[in-house]
Amino acid sequence: PLLIDLGGATFNAAGKTTTLARGMGLLCPAADSIIQNGTITNVAMDQGQGQLTSAIRPDAGCGYLKINNMTLTNNQCGVGHGGFPSVITILDSNISGNGLKANTGALTHNLYVGSECRRLTLTNVISNGTNEAHAIKYRGPELIVNGGTFASAPGKPFDMPNGATVPFKITGATILKGASDPDHGILACGEENTENGLAGGTISGGSIQANCDNPAISGPGGTITVSGVTLRGNKIVASGGVVLVWV
């Protein structure tokens, strides 16, 4: 893979929307790549129209992307992907505080990864707080989460709108919903369509702090098993046809 090591530098793209790589983001690798050790901020925050403009947005040809020890904050989208097959791994990185503050277009997220990404793995990732929508939005078939912290007031910590082919695994994560959050969803799987199936998944270890009113895990079907999780706040209910199993 191509190694892109930023050497601890900060790249500030304020006011530079017209000069972004391929018009899509600050870093748009078109080959298998490892991106590490830096900060990217203000990518396309001078736009009022929401797109998938991202701090890091791989392009066709990047079949494998690893993001390591990166801070992606105050961008239209921290990590964006769509339109070609890939496998994406993110570890030891902070992708908090992204999303347009004033938006007339599509929703913007901390992370948006399309259905062609065959597996998304997040290890010790902080995605804590978004300006507009979800902390993690992943349309692909297999999600693996190890550790980390995930929160969004206007959206959900985890949104998998196309369902799951392989049961998702969220292990040792901290999932947060605040008392005043306007969105009360903890996790949603398959709410837009079920093209990936309804394999469900597991949430094990870690903690869920559900301080909002009526916190819910939602989806049209499948079984989600919650085990060994420290629960605080209000009772979490199932919404739609999903079955919640508490162990």
C-alpha positions as CSV (number, residue, x, y, z in Angstrom):
1,P,0.0,0.0,0.0
2,L,0.9,3.6,-0.5
3,L,2.0,5.1,2.9
4,I,0.9,8.7,3.4
5,D,2.4,9.8,6.7
6,L,1.5,13.4,7.6
7,G,4.2,13.6,10.3
8,G,2.0,15.2,12.9
9,A,1.1,18.2,10.6
10,T,-2.3,19.9,10.6
11,F,-3.9,20.6,7.2
12,N,-6.5,23.4,7.3
13,A,-8.6,23.7,4.2
14,A,-10.6,26.7,5.2
15,G,-11.8,28.6,2.0
16,K,-10.2,26.1,-0.3
17,T,-13.2,24.1,-1.6
18,T,-12.4,24.9,-5.3
19,T,-8.9,23.4,-5.1
20,L,-9.8,20.1,-3.3
21,A,-8.5,16.9,-4.9
22,R,-10.8,15.7,-7.7
23,G,-13.3,18.1,-6.1
24,M,-14.0,15.5,-3.5
25,G,-11.8,16.0,-0.5
26,L,-8.3,16.8,0.9
27,L,-6.9,13.3,0.5
28,C,-8.4,11.1,-2.3
29,P,-6.2,8.1,-2.7
30,A,-6.7,6.1,-5.9
31,A,-4.5,3.1,-4.8
32,D,-4.4,0.9,-1.7
33,S,-3.3,3.3,1.0
34,I,-2.4,3.9,4.7
35,I,-3.0,7.4,5.9
36,Q,-1.6,8.3,9.3
37,N,-0.3,10.8,11.9
38,G,-2.0,14.1,11.2
39,T,-5.0,16.4,11.5
40,I,-7.3,17.6,8.8
41,T,-9.9,20.3,9.4
42,N,-12.3,22.7,7.6
43,V,-12.7,20.7,4.4
44,A,-15.6,22.2,2.5
45,M,-17.0,24.0,5.6
46,D,-17.2,27.1,3.4
47,Q,-20.1,25.4,1.5
48,G,-23.7,25.6,2.4
49,Q,-24.7,22.7,0.2
50,G,-24.2,19.2,1.8
51,Q,-22.3,16.8,-0.4
52,L,-19.9,13.9,0.4
53,T,-16.9,16.3,0.4
54,S,-14.6,14.8,3.0
55,A,-11.3,15.1,4.8
56,I,-10.4,11.7,3.5
57,R,-12.4,10.3,0.6
58,P,-10.9,7.3,-1.3
59,D,-11.4,7.1,-5.1
60,A,-11.8,4.2,-7.5
61,G,-8.6,2.1,-7.3
62,C,-8.3,2.3,-3.5
63,G,-9.5,-1.2,-2.7
64,Y,-8.0,-1.1,0.8
65,L,-7.7,2.0,3.1
66,K,-6.3,2.1,6.6
67,I,-6.5,5.3,8.6
68,N,-4.3,5.4,11.7
69,N,-3.8,8.0,14.4
70,M,-5.7,10.8,12.5
71,T,-7.8,13.6,13.8
72,L,-10.6,14.7,11.4
73,T,-12.7,17.5,12.8
74,N,-14.9,20.3,11.6
75,N,-15.1,19.0,8.1
76,Q,-18.2,18.5,5.9
77,C,-17.6,14.8,6.4
78,G,-14.7,13.2,8.2
79,V,-14.4,10.0,6.1
80,G,-16.5,9.5,2.9
81,H,-16.8,6.7,0.5
82,G,-19.0,5.5,-2.3
83,G,-19.2,4.0,-5.8
84,F,-16.5,1.2,-5.8
85,P,-15.4,-1.9,-3.9
86,S,-13.2,-1.4,-0.9
87,V,-12.3,-2.5,2.6
88,I,-11.8,0.3,5.2
89,T,-10.0,0.1,8.6
90,I,-9.8,3.0,11.0
91,L,-7.9,2.8,14.3
92,D,-6.7,5.1,17.1
93,S,-8.4,8.1,15.4
94,N,-10.7,10.9,16.3
95,I,-13.4,11.8,13.8
96,S,-15.6,14.0,16.0
97,G,-17.3,17.3,15.3
98,N,-17.9,17.0,11.5
99,G,-21.0,17.9,9.5
100,L,-22.2,21.2,8.1
101,K,-23.6,23.6,10.7
102,A,-26.0,25.2,8.1
103,N,-27.0,22.9,5.2
104,T,-29.4,23.1,2.3
105,G,-28.4,19.7,0.8
106,A,-27.8,16.1,1.8
107,L,-27.1,15.2,5.4
108,T,-23.5,15.2,6.5
109,H,-21.9,12.9,9.0
110,N,-18.7,12.1,10.9
111,L,-18.3,9.1,8.6
112,Y,-20.4,8.0,5.6
113,V,-19.3,4.7,3.9
114,G,-21.3,3.3,1.0
115,S,-22.7,-0.1,0.3
116,E,-19.7,-1.2,-1.9
117,C,-17.4,-1.2,1.1
118,R,-17.4,-4.9,2.0
119,R,-16.1,-4.5,5.5
120,L,-15.7,-1.5,7.8
121,T,-13.6,-2.0,11.0
122,L,-13.3,0.6,13.7
123,T,-10.8,0.1,16.5
124,N,-10.4,2.7,19.3
125,V,-12.2,5.3,17.2
126,I,-13.7,8.4,18.8
127,S,-16.7,9.7,16.9
128,N,-18.2,11.8,19.6
129,G,-20.5,14.6,18.5
130,T,-21.7,15.7,15.0
131,N,-23.0,19.0,13.8
132,E,-25.8,17.5,11.7
133,A,-26.4,13.8,11.4
134,H,-24.9,10.4,12.4
135,A,-21.7,9.5,14.1
136,I,-21.3,6.4,11.9
137,K,-23.3,5.8,8.8
138,Y,-22.4,2.6,7.0
139,R,-24.4,1.0,4.1
140,G,-22.2,-2.0,3.6
141,P,-22.7,-5.6,4.8
142,E,-20.2,-6.1,7.7
143,L,-19.3,-3.8,10.6
144,I,-16.8,-4.6,13.2
145,V,-16.2,-2.2,16.2
146,N,-13.6,-2.7,18.9
147,G,-13.6,-0.1,21.7
148,G,-14.0,3.6,21.1
149,T,-16.7,6.2,21.9
150,F,-19.7,7.0,19.7
151,A,-22.2,9.8,20.2
152,S,-24.5,12.1,18.1
153,A,-27.2,14.5,19.4
154,P,-29.0,15.1,16.0
155,G,-28.4,11.6,14.7
156,K,-27.6,8.1,15.9
157,P,-24.2,6.8,17.1
158,F,-24.6,3.9,14.6
159,D,-26.8,3.9,11.5
160,M,-26.7,0.9,9.1
161,P,-29.6,1.8,6.8
162,N,-29.2,-1.2,4.4
163,G,-29.1,-3.9,7.0
164,A,-26.4,-6.5,7.6
165,T,-25.2,-9.6,5.7
166,V,-22.7,-10.6,8.4
167,P,-23.9,-10.0,12.0
168,F,-22.3,-6.8,13.2
169,K,-20.0,-6.9,16.2
170,I,-19.7,-3.9,18.5
171,T,-17.4,-4.9,21.4
172,G,-16.2,-2.8,24.3
173,A,-17.6,0.5,23.0
174,T,-19.0,3.5,24.8
175,I,-22.3,4.6,23.3
176,L,-23.7,7.9,24.4
177,K,-27.1,9.7,24.1
178,G,-27.6,12.9,26.0
179,A,-30.7,14.0,27.9
180,S,-31.5,16.8,25.5
181,D,-30.6,14.9,22.2
182,P,-33.4,15.5,19.6
183,D,-32.7,12.0,18.1
184,H,-33.4,9.2,20.5
185,G,-31.9,6.3,18.5
186,I,-29.0,4.3,19.8
187,L,-28.6,2.1,16.7
188,A,-30.6,1.5,13.6
189,C,-30.2,-1.4,11.1
190,G,-32.1,-1.8,7.9
191,E,-34.5,1.1,8.3
192,E,-34.1,2.4,4.7
193,N,-33.9,-1.1,3.0
194,T,-32.8,-4.6,3.6
195,E,-30.6,-5.3,0.6
196,N,-27.9,-6.6,2.8
197,G,-30.3,-8.8,4.8
198,L,-31.3,-8.8,8.4
199,A,-28.5,-10.7,10.0
200,G,-28.7,-8.6,13.2
201,G,-25.6,-8.4,15.4
202,T,-24.2,-8.2,18.9
203,I,-23.3,-5.4,21.3
204,S,-21.0,-6.8,24.0
205,G,-19.0,-5.3,26.8
206,G,-18.5,-1.5,27.1
207,S,-21.3,0.7,28.1
208,I,-24.5,2.4,26.8
209,Q,-25.5,5.7,28.5
210,A,-29.0,6.3,27.3
211,N,-30.1,9.5,29.0
212,C,-32.5,10.7,26.3
213,D,-36.2,10.0,26.5
214,N,-37.4,6.7,24.9
215,P,-34.0,5.5,23.7
216,A,-34.4,2.8,21.0
217,I,-32.6,0.2,18.9
218,S,-34.6,0.0,15.7
219,G,-35.0,-2.0,12.5
220,P,-37.6,-4.0,10.6
221,G,-36.3,-7.4,11.7
222,G,-33.3,-9.5,12.8
223,T,-32.0,-10.2,16.3
224,I,-29.6,-8.0,18.2
225,T,-28.0,-9.5,21.3
226,V,-26.8,-7.2,24.1
227,S,-24.4,-8.9,26.6
228,G,-22.1,-7.7,29.4
229,V,-22.9,-4.1,28.7
230,T,-23.0,-1.5,31.5
231,L,-26.4,0.3,31.1
232,R,-27.1,3.7,32.5
233,G,-30.0,6.1,32.0
234,N,-33.4,5.1,30.6
235,K,-34.7,1.7,29.4
236,I,-33.8,0.9,25.8
237,V,-36.6,-0.5,23.8
238,A,-36.9,-2.3,20.4
239,S,-38.5,-0.3,17.6
240,G,-39.9,-1.9,14.5
241,G,-39.6,-5.7,14.0
242,V,-36.1,-6.0,15.5
243,V,-35.8,-8.5,18.4
244,L,-33.6,-7.4,21.3
245,V,-32.1,-10.2,23.4
246,W,-30.5,-9.1,26.7
247,V,-28.0,-11.5,28.2
